[in-house]
Amino acid sequence: GCNDSNKAKEEKCTVNKIYGFLKKKLKYPIEAERSAIEGTVNVTFVIERDGSVTEVKALNDIGGGCAREAVRIVKQFPKFEPGLNSKGESLRVQYNQPVRFSID
């Protein structure tokens, strides 16, 4: 829902939607909350030619089930607009997404 001829606006919209999705879906792991674990889990994933999200993996683990939760959420991302090459053909694109865990 962020298609825009202005690439900067499109990128900002996408980032805002991703962070909104993460905020809405994040379930702080009980073990992490009990142990007051906070930090960032970096998750890598691929957006396929059809816009689906695959190959989701945590690059680090801060403990308490946070990496598992970060991967769970990223696997739920809705389809993206796929990346395009100079000929307008869809590409597979790898992304990294930080998922922040902070006890409020």
Biopython code that builds the backbone (N, CA, C, O; Angstrom):
import numpy as np
from Bio.PDB.StructureBuilder import StructureBuilder

atoms = [
    (1, "GLY", "N", (0.793, -1.193, 0.000)),
    (1, "GLY", "CA", (0.000, 0.000, 0.000)),
    (1, "GLY", "C", (0.839, 1.262, 0.000)),
    (1, "GLY", "O", (0.328, 2.343, 0.293)),
    (2, "CYS", "N", (2.121, 1.146, -0.324)),
    (2, "CYS", "CA", (3.000, 2.320, -0.280)),
    (2, "CYS", "C", (3.526, 2.714, -1.652)),
    (2, "CYS", "O", (4.519, 3.436, -1.737)),
    (3, "ASN", "N", (2.891, 2.263, -2.725)),
    (3, "ASN", "CA", (3.379, 2.602, -4.066)),
    (3, "ASN", "C", (3.301, 4.104, -4.293)),
    (3, "ASN", "O", (2.255, 4.726, -4.111)),
    (4, "ASP", "N", (4.430, 4.668, -4.693)),
    (4, "ASP", "CA", (4.508, 6.107, -4.928)),
    (4, "ASP", "C", (5.618, 6.338, -5.936)),
    (4, "ASP", "O", (6.640, 5.654, -5.889)),
    (5, "SER", "N", (5.442, 7.278, -6.840)),
    (5, "SER", "CA", (6.483, 7.564, -7.819)),
    (5, "SER", "C", (7.703, 8.206, -7.146)),
    (5, "SER", "O", (8.813, 8.153, -7.676)),
    (6, "ASN", "N", (7.485, 8.809, -5.980)),
    (6, "ASN", "CA", (8.584, 9.386, -5.213)),
    (6, "ASN", "C", (9.167, 8.284, -4.320)),
    (6, "ASN", "O", (8.537, 7.866, -3.348)),
    (7, "LYS", "N", (10.370, 7.821, -4.659)),
    (7, "LYS", "CA", (10.978, 6.683, -3.948)),
    (7, "LYS", "C", (11.198, 6.979, -2.468)),
    (7, "LYS", "O", (11.043, 6.079, -1.642)),
    (8, "ALA", "N", (11.553, 8.201, -2.110)),
    (8, "ALA", "CA", (11.777, 8.539, -0.705)),
    (8, "ALA", "C", (10.482, 8.401, 0.094)),
    (8, "ALA", "O", (10.485, 7.872, 1.206)),
    (9, "LYS", "N", (9.382, 8.875, -0.475)),
    (9, "LYS", "CA", (8.082, 8.753, 0.192)),
    (9, "LYS", "C", (7.674, 7.296, 0.310)),
    (9, "LYS", "O", (7.131, 6.878, 1.333)),
    (10, "GLU", "N", (7.934, 6.523, -0.733)),
    (10, "GLU", "CA", (7.595, 5.100, -0.733)),
    (10, "GLU", "C", (8.391, 4.359, 0.347)),
    (10, "GLU", "O", (7.835, 3.537, 1.076)),
    (11, "GLU", "N", (9.685, 4.649, 0.446)),
    (11, "GLU", "CA", (10.528, 4.002, 1.463)),
    (11, "GLU", "C", (10.086, 4.384, 2.870)),
    (11, "GLU", "O", (10.020, 3.529, 3.753)),
    (12, "LYS", "N", (9.786, 5.655, 3.083)),
    (12, "LYS", "CA", (9.342, 6.103, 4.407)),
    (12, "LYS", "C", (8.021, 5.429, 4.782)),
    (12, "LYS", "O", (7.851, 4.997, 5.922)),
    (13, "CYS", "N", (7.102, 5.336, 3.847)),
    (13, "CYS", "CA", (5.819, 4.683, 4.086)),
    (13, "CYS", "C", (6.035, 3.222, 4.458)),
    (13, "CYS", "O", (5.431, 2.724, 5.409)),
    (14, "THR", "N", (6.898, 2.533, 3.707)),
    (14, "THR", "CA", (7.173, 1.120, 3.975)),
    (14, "THR", "C", (7.768, 0.923, 5.359)),
    (14, "THR", "O", (7.342, 0.038, 6.102)),
    (15, "VAL", "N", (8.750, 1.744, 5.708)),
    (15, "VAL", "CA", (9.375, 1.654, 7.038)),
    (15, "VAL", "C", (8.332, 1.884, 8.130)),
    (15, "VAL", "O", (8.289, 1.145, 9.113)),
    (16, "ASN", "N", (7.501, 2.895, 7.964)),
    (16, "ASN", "CA", (6.465, 3.181, 8.966)),
    (16, "ASN", "C", (5.487, 2.021, 9.100)),
    (16, "ASN", "O", (5.084, 1.681, 10.213)),
    (17, "LYS", "N", (5.100, 1.413, 7.990)),
    (17, "LYS", "CA", (4.169, 0.273, 8.046)),
    (17, "LYS", "C", (4.820, -0.933, 8.713)),
    (17, "LYS", "O", (4.170, -1.639, 9.483)),
    (18, "ILE", "N", (6.093, -1.174, 8.426)),
    (18, "ILE", "CA", (6.791, -2.299, 9.058)),
    (18, "ILE", "C", (6.845, -2.098, 10.567)),
    (18, "ILE", "O", (6.524, -3.015, 11.322)),
    (19, "TYR", "N", (7.247, -0.911, 11.017)),
    (19, "TYR", "CA", (7.348, -0.675, 12.453)),
    (19, "TYR", "C", (5.983, -0.706, 13.127)),
    (19, "TYR", "O", (5.870, -1.157, 14.267)),
    (20, "GLY", "N", (4.950, -0.236, 12.447)),
    (20, "GLY", "CA", (3.597, -0.327, 12.981)),
    (20, "GLY", "C", (3.161, -1.778, 13.130)),
    (20, "GLY", "O", (2.544, -2.149, 14.128)),
    (21, "PHE", "N", (3.485, -2.595, 12.135)),
    (21, "PHE", "CA", (3.163, -4.024, 12.171)),
    (21, "PHE", "C", (3.885, -4.692, 13.339)),
    (21, "PHE", "O", (3.280, -5.458, 14.090)),
    (22, "LEU", "N", (5.177, -4.403, 13.492)),
    (22, "LEU", "CA", (5.955, -4.997, 14.579)),
    (22, "LEU", "C", (5.387, -4.601, 15.938)),
    (22, "LEU", "O", (5.249, -5.440, 16.829)),
    (23, "LYS", "N", (5.062, -3.336, 16.090)),
    (23, "LYS", "CA", (4.528, -2.850, 17.366)),
    (23, "LYS", "C", (3.209, -3.540, 17.706)),
    (23, "LYS", "O", (2.966, -3.901, 18.858)),
    (24, "LYS", "N", (2.370, -3.717, 16.702)),
    (24, "LYS", "CA", (1.053, -4.321, 16.914)),
    (24, "LYS", "C", (1.150, -5.812, 17.229)),
    (24, "LYS", "O", (0.405, -6.313, 18.072)),
    (25, "LYS", "N", (2.050, -6.519, 16.570)),
    (25, "LYS", "CA", (2.124, -7.980, 16.664)),
    (25, "LYS", "C", (3.074, -8.518, 17.729)),
    (25, "LYS", "O", (2.960, -9.678, 18.125)),
    (26, "LEU", "N", (4.012, -7.689, 18.200)),
    (26, "LEU", "CA", (5.021, -8.171, 19.145)),
    (26, "LEU", "C", (4.395, -8.653, 20.444)),
    (26, "LEU", "O", (3.623, -7.935, 21.079)),
    (27, "LYS", "N", (4.732, -9.861, 20.827)),
    (27, "LYS", "CA", (4.329, -10.410, 22.129)),
    (27, "LYS", "C", (5.602, -10.632, 22.915)),
    (27, "LYS", "O", (6.384, -11.536, 22.618)),
    (28, "TYR", "N", (5.801, -9.799, 23.920)),
    (28, "TYR", "CA", (7.032, -9.890, 24.704)),
    (28, "TYR", "C", (7.091, -11.272, 25.342)),
    (28, "TYR", "O", (6.169, -11.642, 26.070)),
    (29, "PRO", "N", (8.138, -12.042, 25.096)),
    (29, "PRO", "CA", (8.234, -13.373, 25.691)),
    (29, "PRO", "C", (8.235, -13.294, 27.225)),
    (29, "PRO", "O", (8.918, -12.452, 27.809)),
    (30, "ILE", "N", (7.478, -14.163, 27.857)),
    (30, "ILE", "CA", (7.352, -14.164, 29.322)),
    (30, "ILE", "C", (8.711, -14.297, 29.986)),
    (30, "ILE", "O", (9.021, -13.571, 30.931)),
    (31, "GLU", "N", (9.526, -15.232, 29.491)),
    (31, "GLU", "CA", (10.854, -15.446, 30.068)),
    (31, "GLU", "C", (11.712, -14.183, 29.974)),
    (31, "GLU", "O", (12.425, -13.848, 30.920)),
    (32, "ALA", "N", (11.646, -13.489, 28.851)),
    (32, "ALA", "CA", (12.422, -12.259, 28.664)),
    (32, "ALA", "C", (11.918, -11.164, 29.593)),
    (32, "ALA", "O", (12.709, -10.406, 30.153)),
    (33, "GLU", "N", (10.602, -11.083, 29.756)),
    (33, "GLU", "CA", (10.029, -10.070, 30.644)),
    (33, "GLU", "C", (10.427, -10.333, 32.094)),
    (33, "GLU", "O", (10.816, -9.411, 32.811)),
    (34, "ARG", "N", (10.330, -11.590, 32.522)),
    (34, "ARG", "CA", (10.713, -11.956, 33.902)),
    (34, "ARG", "C", (12.172, -11.646, 34.191)),
    (34, "ARG", "O", (12.529, -11.249, 35.300)),
    (35, "SER", "N", (13.015, -11.833, 33.174)),
    (35, "SER", "CA", (14.452, -11.611, 33.338)),
    (35, "SER", "C", (14.869, -10.193, 32.955)),
    (35, "SER", "O", (16.057, -9.872, 32.957)),
    (36, "ALA", "N", (13.894, -9.345, 32.628)),
    (36, "ALA", "CA", (14.141, -7.951, 32.233)),
    (36, "ALA", "C", (15.132, -7.856, 31.067)),
    (36, "ALA", "O", (16.017, -7.001, 31.056)),
    (37, "ILE", "N", (14.965, -8.745, 30.094)),
    (37, "ILE", "CA", (15.836, -8.741, 28.921)),
    (37, "ILE", "C", (15.307, -7.713, 27.923)),
    (37, "ILE", "O", (14.135, -7.728, 27.548)),
    (38, "GLU", "N", (16.199, -6.825, 27.507)),
    (38, "GLU", "CA", (15.875, -5.836, 26.489)),
    (38, "GLU", "C", (16.992, -5.843, 25.458)),
    (38, "GLU", "O", (18.114, -6.260, 25.746)),
    (39, "GLY", "N", (16.681, -5.383, 24.270)),
    (39, "GLY", "CA", (17.695, -5.301, 23.228)),
    (39, "GLY", "C", (17.073, -5.459, 21.863)),
    (39, "GLY", "O", (15.854, -5.395, 21.703)),
    (40, "THR", "N", (17.927, -5.667, 20.885)),
    (40, "THR", "CA", (17.491, -5.764, 19.501)),
    (40, "THR", "C", (17.916, -7.095, 18.908)),
    (40, "THR", "O", (19.067, -7.513, 19.040)),
    (41, "VAL", "N", (16.974, -7.749, 18.257)),
    (41, "VAL", "CA", (17.253, -8.955, 17.486)),
    (41, "VAL", "C", (17.223, -8.549, 16.019)),
    (41, "VAL", "O", (16.241, -7.976, 15.549)),
    (42, "ASN", "N", (18.290, -8.844, 15.303)),
    (42, "ASN", "CA", (18.343, -8.547, 13.878)),
    (42, "ASN", "C", (17.923, -9.793, 13.111)),
    (42, "ASN", "O", (18.469, -10.880, 13.303)),
    (43, "VAL", "N", (16.943, -9.606, 12.240)),
    (43, "VAL", "CA", (16.379, -10.716, 11.474)),
    (43, "VAL", "C", (16.651, -10.473, 9.997)),
    (43, "VAL", "O", (16.449, -9.366, 9.497)),
    (44, "THR", "N", (17.108, -11.504, 9.303)),
    (44, "THR", "CA", (17.312, -11.426, 7.863)),
    (44, "THR", "C", (16.211, -12.226, 7.180)),
    (44, "THR", "O", (15.747, -13.238, 7.705)),
    (45, "PHE", "N", (15.801, -11.764, 6.009)),
    (45, "PHE", "CA", (14.776, -12.473, 5.246)),
    (45, "PHE", "C", (14.880, -12.091, 3.777)),
    (45, "PHE", "O", (15.539, -11.116, 3.416)),
    (46, "VAL", "N", (14.216, -12.879, 2.938)),
    (46, "VAL", "CA", (14.216, -12.631, 1.500)),
    (46, "VAL", "C", (12.795, -12.298, 1.064)),
    (46, "VAL", "O", (11.836, -12.970, 1.447)),
    (47, "ILE", "N", (12.680, -11.248, 0.256)),
    (47, "ILE", "CA", (11.404, -10.965, -0.410)),
    (47, "ILE", "C", (11.518, -11.589, -1.790)),
    (47, "ILE", "O", (12.365, -11.208, -2.597)),
    (48, "GLU", "N", (10.643, -12.560, -2.041)),
    (48, "GLU", "CA", (10.682, -13.315, -3.292)),
    (48, "GLU", "C", (10.098, -12.501, -4.449)),
    (48, "GLU", "O", (9.551, -11.416, -4.249)),
    (49, "ARG", "N", (10.221, -13.031, -5.626)),
    (49, "ARG", "CA", (9.715, -12.359, -6.831)),
    (49, "ARG", "C", (8.212, -12.098, -6.765)),
    (49, "ARG", "O", (7.710, -11.159, -7.382)),
    (50, "ASP", "N", (7.495, -12.940, -6.007)),
    (50, "ASP", "CA", (6.045, -12.746, -5.872)),
    (50, "ASP", "C", (5.688, -11.872, -4.667)),
    (50, "ASP", "O", (4.508, -11.661, -4.386)),
    (51, "GLY", "N", (6.702, -11.360, -3.952)),
    (51, "GLY", "CA", (6.476, -10.488, -2.802)),
    (51, "GLY", "C", (6.377, -11.208, -1.473)),
    (51, "GLY", "O", (6.274, -10.563, -0.429)),
    (52, "SER", "N", (6.406, -12.547, -1.489)),
    (52, "SER", "CA", (6.313, -13.295, -0.235)),
    (52, "SER", "C", (7.642, -13.258, 0.522)),
    (52, "SER", "O", (8.699, -13.033, -0.067)),
    (53, "VAL", "N", (7.570, -13.479, 1.820)),
    (53, "VAL", "CA", (8.732, -13.450, 2.701)),
    (53, "VAL", "C", (9.186, -14.885, 2.976)),
    (53, "VAL", "O", (8.393, -15.727, 3.398)),
    (54, "THR", "N", (10.471, -15.151, 2.733)),
    (54, "THR", "CA", (11.033, -16.483, 2.969)),
    (54, "THR", "C", (12.392, -16.357, 3.645)),
    (54, "THR", "O", (12.899, -15.255, 3.851)),
    (55, "GLU", "N", (12.970, -17.501, 3.987)),
    (55, "GLU", "CA", (14.327, -17.588, 4.541)),
    (55, "GLU", "C", (14.524, -16.659, 5.742)),
    (55, "GLU", "O", (15.523, -15.946, 5.825)),
    (56, "VAL", "N", (13.578, -16.673, 6.655)),
    (56, "VAL", "CA", (13.615, -15.810, 7.835)),
    (56, "VAL", "C", (14.527, -16.435, 8.890)),
    (56, "VAL", "O", (14.326, -17.581, 9.292)),
    (57, "LYS", "N", (15.540, -15.670, 9.338)),
    (57, "LYS", "CA", (16.474, -16.162, 10.352)),
    (57, "LYS", "C", (16.907, -15.023, 11.263)),
    (57, "LYS", "O", (17.108, -13.893, 10.817)),
    (58, "ALA", "N", (17.048, -15.336, 12.539)),
    (58, "ALA", "CA", (17.606, -14.361, 13.477)),
    (58, "ALA", "C", (19.125, -14.379, 13.327)),
    (58, "ALA", "O", (19.738, -15.444, 13.255)),
    (59, "LEU", "N", (19.717, -13.202, 13.281)),
    (59, "LEU", "CA", (21.170, -13.089, 13.172)),
    (59, "LEU", "C", (21.839, -13.060, 14.540)),
    (59, "LEU", "O", (23.041, -13.296, 14.660)),
    (60, "ASN", "N", (21.044, -12.766, 15.575)),
    (60, "ASN", "CA", (21.564, -12.752, 16.939)),
    (60, "ASN", "C", (20.425, -13.109, 17.881)),
    (60, "ASN", "O", (19.258, -13.107, 17.489)),
    (61, "ASP", "N", (20.771, -13.413, 19.118)),
    (61, "ASP", "CA", (19.762, -13.771, 20.118)),
    (61, "ASP", "C", (20.114, -13.080, 21.427)),
    (61, "ASP", "O", (21.214, -13.251, 21.953)),
    (62, "ILE", "N", (19.181, -12.306, 21.945)),
    (62, "ILE", "CA", (19.416, -11.624, 23.217)),
    (62, "ILE", "C", (18.893, -12.442, 24.396)),
    (62, "ILE", "O", (19.037, -12.041, 25.550)),
    (63, "GLY", "N", (18.283, -13.599, 24.095)),
    (63, "GLY", "CA", (17.820, -14.507, 25.139)),
    (63, "GLY", "C", (16.350, -14.354, 25.460)),
    (63, "GLY", "O", (15.667, -13.460, 24.960)),
    (64, "GLY", "N", (15.883, -15.251, 26.306)),
    (64, "GLY", "CA", (14.524, -15.190, 26.808)),
    (64, "GLY", "C", (13.435, -15.443, 25.783)),
    (64, "GLY", "O", (12.272, -15.121, 26.027)),
    (65, "GLY", "N", (13.788, -16.013, 24.644)),
    (65, "GLY", "CA", (12.798, -16.274, 23.604)),
    (65, "GLY", "C", (12.604, -15.126, 22.625)),
    (65, "GLY", "O", (11.716, -15.184, 21.774)),
    (66, "CYS", "N", (13.419, -14.087, 22.734)),
    (66, "CYS", "CA", (13.252, -12.913, 21.873)),
    (66, "CYS", "C", (13.544, -13.218, 20.399)),
    (66, "CYS", "O", (12.823, -12.741, 19.523)),
    (67, "ALA", "N", (14.575, -13.996, 20.115)),
    (67, "ALA", "CA", (14.893, -14.320, 18.719)),
    (67, "ALA", "C", (13.750, -15.111, 18.095)),
    (67, "ALA", "O", (13.358, -14.853, 16.957)),
    (68, "ARG", "N", (13.221, -16.069, 18.836)),
    (68, "ARG", "CA", (12.096, -16.868, 18.337)),
    (68, "ARG", "C", (10.895, -15.979, 18.029)),
    (68, "ARG", "O", (10.233, -16.162, 17.007)),
    (69, "GLU", "N", (10.611, -15.018, 18.908)),
    (69, "GLU", "CA", (9.488, -14.104, 18.710)),
    (69, "GLU", "C", (9.732, -13.187, 17.510)),
    (69, "GLU", "O", (8.812, -12.935, 16.731)),
    (70, "ALA", "N", (10.951, -12.690, 17.352)),
    (70, "ALA", "CA", (11.270, -11.816, 16.225)),
    (70, "ALA", "C", (11.079, -12.556, 14.899)),
    (70, "ALA", "O", (10.525, -11.998, 13.952)),
    (71, "VAL", "N", (11.530, -13.793, 14.829)),
    (71, "VAL", "CA", (11.365, -14.599, 13.619)),
    (71, "VAL", "C", (9.881, -14.861, 13.363)),
    (71, "VAL", "O", (9.426, -14.783, 12.222)),
    (72, "ARG", "N", (9.129, -15.170, 14.412)),
    (72, "ARG", "CA", (7.695, -15.436, 14.279)),
    (72, "ARG", "C", (6.975, -14.244, 13.644)),
    (72, "ARG", "O", (6.149, -14.413, 12.747)),
    (73, "ILE", "N", (7.295, -13.055, 14.113)),
    (73, "ILE", "CA", (6.634, -11.849, 13.609)),
    (73, "ILE", "C", (7.005, -11.586, 12.149)),
    (73, "ILE", "O", (6.130, -11.315, 11.327)),
    (74, "VAL", "N", (8.289, -11.663, 11.825)),
    (74, "VAL", "CA", (8.722, -11.380, 10.454)),
    (74, "VAL", "C", (8.096, -12.383, 9.481)),
    (74, "VAL", "O", (7.764, -12.021, 8.352)),
    (75, "LYS", "N", (7.933, -13.625, 9.902)),
    (75, "LYS", "CA", (7.282, -14.623, 9.040)),
    (75, "LYS", "C", (5.833, -14.244, 8.742)),
    (75, "LYS", "O", (5.260, -14.736, 7.769)),
    (76, "GLN", "N", (5.237, -13.388, 9.551)),
    (76, "GLN", "CA", (3.851, -12.957, 9.351)),
    (76, "GLN", "C", (3.718, -11.707, 8.480)),
    (76, "GLN", "O", (2.602, -11.284, 8.179)),
    (77, "PHE", "N", (4.845, -11.111, 8.072)),
    (77, "PHE", "CA", (4.758, -9.920, 7.228)),
    (77, "PHE", "C", (3.854, -10.202, 6.027)),
    (77, "PHE", "O", (3.914, -11.285, 5.444)),
    (78, "PRO", "N", (3.021, -9.232, 5.657)),
    (78, "PRO", "CA", (2.225, -9.399, 4.436)),
    (78, "PRO", "C", (3.143, -9.329, 3.213)),
    (78, "PRO", "O", (4.320, -8.986, 3.333)),
    (79, "LYS", "N", (2.612, -9.647, 2.066)),
    (79, "LYS", "CA", (3.407, -9.585, 0.840)),
    (79, "LYS", "C", (3.880, -8.158, 0.576)),
    (79, "LYS", "O", (3.180, -7.187, 0.864)),
    (80, "PHE", "N", (5.084, -8.061, 0.021)),
    (80, "PHE", "CA", (5.684, -6.790, -0.353)),
    (80, "PHE", "C", (5.601, -6.635, -1.866)),
    (80, "PHE", "O", (5.341, -7.598, -2.588)),
    (81, "GLU", "N", (5.823, -5.424, -2.331)),
    (81, "GLU", "CA", (6.067, -5.220, -3.752)),
    (81, "GLU", "C", (7.498, -5.695, -3.976)),
    (81, "GLU", "O", (8.409, -5.219, -3.298)),
    (82, "PRO", "N", (7.722, -6.617, -4.904)),
    (82, "PRO", "CA", (9.082, -7.121, -5.098)),
    (82, "PRO", "C", (9.998, -6.061, -5.692)),
    (82, "PRO", "O", (9.547, -5.109, -6.328)),
    (83, "GLY", "N", (11.296, -6.248, -5.469)),
    (83, "GLY", "CA", (12.279, -5.375, -6.084)),
    (83, "GLY", "C", (12.307, -5.606, -7.586)),
    (83, "GLY", "O", (11.966, -6.691, -8.057)),
    (84, "LEU", "N", (12.710, -4.597, -8.334)),
    (84, "LEU", "CA", (12.758, -4.694, -9.794)),
    (84, "LEU", "C", (14.153, -4.373, -10.302)),
    (84, "LEU", "O", (14.847, -3.522, -9.745)),
    (85, "ASN", "N", (14.555, -5.052, -11.356)),
    (85, "ASN", "CA", (15.827, -4.706, -11.982)),
    (85, "ASN", "C", (15.593, -3.590, -13.008)),
    (85, "ASN", "O", (14.479, -3.079, -13.124)),
    (86, "SER", "N", (16.624, -3.218, -13.740)),
    (86, "SER", "CA", (16.517, -2.100, -14.686)),
    (86, "SER", "C", (15.557, -2.393, -15.846)),
    (86, "SER", "O", (15.106, -1.470, -16.525)),
    (87, "LYS", "N", (15.244, -3.681, -16.073)),
    (87, "LYS", "CA", (14.307, -4.060, -17.134)),
    (87, "LYS", "C", (12.873, -4.160, -16.613)),
    (87, "LYS", "O", (11.953, -4.480, -17.366)),
    (88, "GLY", "N", (12.688, -3.881, -15.302)),
    (88, "GLY", "CA", (11.363, -3.967, -14.716)),
    (88, "GLY", "C", (10.956, -5.372, -14.303)),
    (88, "GLY", "O", (9.790, -5.622, -14.000)),
    (89, "GLU", "N", (11.926, -6.294, -14.289)),
    (89, "GLU", "CA", (11.658, -7.675, -13.883)),
    (89, "GLU", "C", (11.824, -7.819, -12.377)),
    (89, "GLU", "O", (12.718, -7.212, -11.788)),
    (90, "SER", "N", (10.964, -8.624, -11.751)),
    (90, "SER", "CA", (11.052, -8.828, -10.301)),
    (90, "SER", "C", (12.330, -9.557, -9.924)),
    (90, "SER", "O", (12.849, -10.392, -10.665)),
    (91, "LEU", "N", (12.813, -9.207, -8.746)),
    (91, "LEU", "CA", (14.031, -9.800, -8.193)),
    (91, "LEU", "C", (13.771, -10.355, -6.803)),
    (91, "LEU", "O", (12.844, -9.925, -6.115)),
    (92, "ARG", "N", (14.583, -11.298, -6.399)),
    (92, "ARG", "CA", (14.633, -11.713, -4.996)),
    (92, "ARG", "C", (15.553, -10.710, -4.301)),
    (92, "ARG", "O", (16.633, -10.405, -4.807)),
    (93, "VAL", "N", (15.133, -10.199, -3.151)),
    (93, "VAL", "CA", (15.926, -9.206, -2.434)),
    (93, "VAL", "C", (16.028, -9.605, -0.970)),
    (93, "VAL", "O", (15.027, -9.932, -0.333)),
    (94, "GLN", "N", (17.244, -9.575, -0.446)),
    (94, "GLN", "CA", (17.454, -9.890, 0.967)),
    (94, "GLN", "C", (17.432, -8.599, 1.780)),
    (94, "GLN", "O", (18.005, -7.585, 1.381)),
    (95, "TYR", "N", (16.760, -8.659, 2.926)),
    (95, "TYR", "CA", (16.669, -7.518, 3.834)),
    (95, "TYR", "C", (17.055, -7.945, 5.236)),
    (95, "TYR", "O", (16.983, -9.122, 5.589)),
    (96, "ASN", "N", (17.462, -6.979, 6.019)),
    (96, "ASN", "CA", (17.679, -7.165, 7.455)),
    (96, "ASN", "C", (16.726, -6.237, 8.183)),
    (96, "ASN", "O", (16.577, -5.073, 7.811)),
    (97, "GLN", "N", (16.081, -6.753, 9.218)),
    (97, "GLN", "CA", (15.102, -5.968, 9.980)),
    (97, "GLN", "C", (15.415, -6.067, 11.466)),
    (97, "GLN", "O", (15.377, -7.160, 12.030)),
    (98, "PRO", "N", (15.727, -4.934, 12.117)),
    (98, "PRO", "CA", (15.889, -4.967, 13.570)),
    (98, "PRO", "C", (14.521, -5.051, 14.243)),
    (98, "PRO", "O", (13.572, -4.384, 13.831)),
    (99, "VAL", "N", (14.433, -5.888, 15.295)),
    (99, "VAL", "CA", (13.220, -5.994, 16.098)),
    (99, "VAL", "C", (13.623, -5.665, 17.523)),
    (99, "VAL", "O", (14.371, -6.409, 18.157)),
    (100, "ARG", "N", (13.122, -4.546, 18.019)),
    (100, "ARG", "CA", (13.515, -4.019, 19.334)),
    (100, "ARG", "C", (12.592, -4.541, 20.414)),
    (100, "ARG", "O", (11.369, -4.493, 20.281)),
    (101, "PHE", "N", (13.192, -5.043, 21.493)),
    (101, "PHE", "CA", (12.458, -5.487, 22.675)),
    (101, "PHE", "C", (12.780, -4.526, 23.808)),
    (101, "PHE", "O", (13.933, -4.392, 24.220)),
    (102, "SER", "N", (11.753, -3.867, 24.299)),
    (102, "SER", "CA", (11.938, -2.885, 25.362)),
    (102, "SER", "C", (10.759, -2.979, 26.330)),
    (102, "SER", "O", (9.601, -2.867, 25.929)),
    (103, "ILE", "N", (11.071, -3.184, 27.604)),
    (103, "ILE", "CA", (10.039, -3.247, 28.619)),
    (103, "ILE", "C", (9.637, -1.817, 28.968)),
    (103, "ILE", "O", (10.468, -1.020, 29.403)),
    (104, "ASP", "N", (8.378, -1.504, 28.777)),
    (104, "ASP", "CA", (7.894, -0.126, 29.026)),
    (104, "ASP", "C", (7.657, 0.116, 30.489)),
    (104, "ASP", "O", (7.251, 1.212, 30.875)),
]
sb = StructureBuilder()
sb.init_structure("model")
sb.init_model(0)
sb.init_chain("A")
sb.init_seg("    ")
for serial, (resi, resn, name, xyz) in enumerate(atoms, 1):
    if name == "N":
        sb.init_residue(resn, " ", resi, " ")
    sb.init_atom(name, np.array(xyz, "f"), 0.0, 1.0, " ", f" {name:<3s}", serial, name[0])
structure = sb.get_structure()
